[in-house]
Amino acid sequence: MKRLLSATALTILSTSALLAQTDSPTPVQLTDAQAAGLFATMCGVAGIPFIISIVLWLWAAIWVTKDATRRNSPNATLVKVLTWIPFTWVIGWIIHLVTRPKTMPGGPA
């Protein structure tokens, strides 16, 4: 066991030393325009999934609120609260889909 631990530590140290080496002796310097373009690109790439998730969250919260009210769901309050909380909206949406009544009052049976 001691040999395994010492070999693991040696492997980690040598790997990190090899990965830390670069081909160029000096780091690459970006101009201000290049740095601004790189920053804008990274924010745009990271922003697209963020905006999509906000749109999906709002759509699900509005739909669950309307559907639970329309169907007189017994757990309407629970699923409405869960879907309007940003980090639990998927859980609330799934609970609503599983437990919602199959028919609407006043609709076809």
Buried (B, 14 or more C-beta within 10 A) or exposed (E): EEEEEEEEEEEEEEEEEEEEEEEEEEEEEEEEEEEEEEEEEEEEEEEEEEEEEEEEBBEBBEEBBEBBEBBEBEBBEBBBEBBBEEEEBEEBBEBBEEEBEEEEEEEEE
